[in-house]
Structure formats: structure tokens, C-alpha cells
Amino acid sequence: MAKKSNSEVTSKKAASAAGRVLSNPKASKDAKSAAGSALTQRPSRGKK
């Protein structure tokens, strides 16, 4: 069976919000889990 390509991409604005959640020590475990999931959908930054 062929592997399905995941074409979902998190917006830059949502990724920024997710980064703030992950750096917040008071954020809940569920919030951090959701934020991490959102960031895994961001395309990798290429080297310049």
C-alpha cells in the first residue's frame, strides 16, 4: 500500500502561536501536545 502524502500545512500565524504555547511553562499538557502537532505540519526551513 502506498504511503499517503500529508498535504496539510499549518499557517505561519498558527505556528507562531504554537511556539508561544510550547515556551509557556504554565501551558497545559494537552495544549502543548496540540501545539507540537501543529508544528510538525510546518514545512522545514531550508538553509539560506
C-alpha positions as CSV (number, residue, x, y, z in Angstrom):
1,M,0.0,0.0,0.0
2,A,1.4,3.4,-1.0
3,K,2.0,5.9,1.8
4,K,-0.4,8.8,1.7
5,S,1.2,12.3,1.4
6,N,0.1,14.7,4.1
7,S,-0.5,18.0,2.3
8,E,-1.8,19.8,5.4
9,V,0.3,22.8,6.4
10,T,0.0,24.9,9.4
11,S,-0.1,28.7,8.7
12,K,2.7,30.9,9.9
13,K,0.4,32.7,12.3
14,A,-0.7,29.4,13.9
15,A,2.8,28.2,14.1
16,S,3.9,31.3,15.9
17,A,1.0,30.8,18.4
18,A,2.0,27.2,18.8
19,G,5.6,28.2,19.6
20,R,4.4,30.6,22.3
21,V,2.3,27.8,23.9
22,L,5.3,25.5,23.9
23,S,7.5,28.1,25.6
24,N,4.9,28.9,28.2
25,P,5.7,26.9,31.4
26,K,2.1,27.3,32.6
27,A,0.5,25.8,29.4
28,S,-1.3,22.5,30.0
29,K,0.0,19.2,28.7
30,D,-2.9,19.0,26.2
31,A,-2.2,22.5,24.9
32,K,1.5,21.6,24.4
33,S,0.6,18.4,22.7
34,A,-1.7,20.2,20.2
35,A,0.9,22.9,19.6
36,G,3.6,20.3,18.9
37,S,1.2,18.5,16.5
38,A,0.6,21.8,14.7
39,L,4.4,22.5,14.3
40,T,5.0,19.1,12.9
41,Q,2.9,20.1,9.9
42,R,5.0,23.2,9.2
43,P,7.4,22.7,6.2
44,S,11.1,22.6,7.2
45,R,13.1,25.7,6.9
46,G,15.6,25.5,4.1
47,K,19.2,26.6,4.5
48,K,19.9,30.0,3.0
